Amino acid sequence: MARQVSFGMVKFLIFDYAKDLILSLLPIALREEVAISLGVSLLSGAIAGVVASVVSQPADVVLSKIAERSRSGASQLEALLETSSSLWRELGLGGFFLGLGSRCVFA
């Protein structure tokens, strides 16, 4: 749930910010055209999806690894800490962003 909430919050925030920024760069006459508005929304959505993916990817990777390694008897906190430290030891910071490219395309 944490990964979905963080993804959704960031995506909506960045979408609005990107849309306002892009529109502010356009001449006033172009801002009201339907095709331009759709293009701005498409570009803003793409930017927002990529940023939200980058922000929420570490949680997604950790939760996926926990599901792969699920041990009965370990508490959720123990599993989280064990998986995170294992990722850090084995792959460093990049390990928390495994699969980011495909996720950005999907988002």
QUINORUR-V331490 format. One record per residue. N is the residue number from 1. PHI is phi in whole degrees, -180 to 180 (NA if undefined). PSI is psi in whole degrees, -180 to 180 (NA if undefined). OMEGA is omega as a letter, one per 30 degrees, with the letter a starting at -180 (NA if undefined). Layout:
n->{N & N}
phi->{PHI & PHI}
psi->{PSI & PSI}
omega->{OMEGA & OMEGA}
//
This chain:
n->{1 & 2 & 3 & 4 & 5 & 6 & 7 & 8 & 9 & 10 & 11 & 12 & 13 & 14 & 15 & 16 & 17 & 18 & 19 & 20 & 21 & 22 & 23 & 24 & 25 & 26 & 27 & 28 & 29 & 30 & 31 & 32 & 33 & 34 & 35 & 36 & 37 & 38 & 39 & 40 & 41 & 42 & 43 & 44 & 45 & 46 & 47 & 48 & 49 & 50 & 51 & 52 & 53 & 54 & 55 & 56 & 57 & 58 & 59 & 60 & 61 & 62 & 63 & 64 & 65 & 66 & 67 & 68 & 69 & 70 & 71 & 72 & 73 & 74 & 75 & 76 & 77 & 78 & 79 & 80 & 81 & 82 & 83 & 84 & 85 & 86 & 87 & 88 & 89 & 90 & 91 & 92 & 93 & 94 & 95 & 96 & 97 & 98 & 99 & 100 & 101 & 102 & 103 & 104 & 105 & 106 & 107}
phi->{NA & -60 & -70 & -71 & -67 & -64 & -61 & -64 & -63 & -66 & -62 & -66 & -63 & -69 & -58 & -64 & -64 & -64 & -62 & -62 & -65 & -64 & -63 & -68 & -84 & -90 & -61 & -57 & -63 & -79 & -62 & -93 & -76 & -63 & -63 & -66 & -60 & -66 & -63 & -64 & -64 & -64 & -64 & -63 & -65 & -65 & -61 & -63 & -64 & -67 & -63 & -64 & -65 & -62 & -68 & -95 & -61 & -56 & -65 & -65 & -64 & -61 & -67 & -66 & -67 & -62 & -64 & -66 & -99 & -49 & -111 & -75 & 101 & -86 & -73 & -62 & -65 & -61 & -63 & -63 & -66 & -64 & -67 & -63 & -68 & -65 & -60 & -62 & -64 & -80 & -126 & 72 & -60 & -60 & -63 & -79 & -119 & -59 & 78 & -64 & -58 & -68 & -68 & -63 & -66 & -67 & -71}
psi->{-38 & -39 & -36 & -39 & -47 & -41 & -49 & -43 & -47 & -41 & -46 & -41 & -49 & -37 & -50 & -43 & -47 & -42 & -46 & -41 & -47 & -44 & -35 & -22 & -15 & 150 & 149 & -39 & -33 & -24 & -27 & -5 & 138 & -45 & -41 & -44 & -42 & -41 & -42 & -42 & -41 & -47 & -43 & -40 & -40 & -46 & -47 & -40 & -42 & -47 & -44 & -35 & -44 & -42 & -41 & -6 & -43 & -43 & -39 & -44 & -47 & -45 & -35 & -42 & -37 & -43 & -37 & -40 & 14 & 123 & 131 & 141 & -20 & 138 & 164 & -40 & -43 & -44 & -42 & -48 & -43 & -45 & -43 & -45 & -36 & -45 & -45 & -45 & -45 & -39 & -7 & -161 & -38 & -26 & -26 & -6 & 23 & 134 & 12 & -40 & -49 & -32 & -38 & -39 & -41 & -39 & NA}
omega->{a & a & l & l & a & l & a & a & a & a & l & l & a & l & a & a & a & a & l & a & a & l & l & l & a & l & a & a & a & a & a & l & a & a & l & l & l & l & l & l & l & l & l & l & l & l & a & l & l & a & l & l & l & a & a & a & l & l & l & l & a & a & l & l & l & l & l & a & a & l & l & l & l & l & l & l & l & l & l & a & a & a & l & a & l & l & a & a & a & a & a & a & a & l & l & a & l & l & a & a & a & l & l & l & a & a & NA}
//
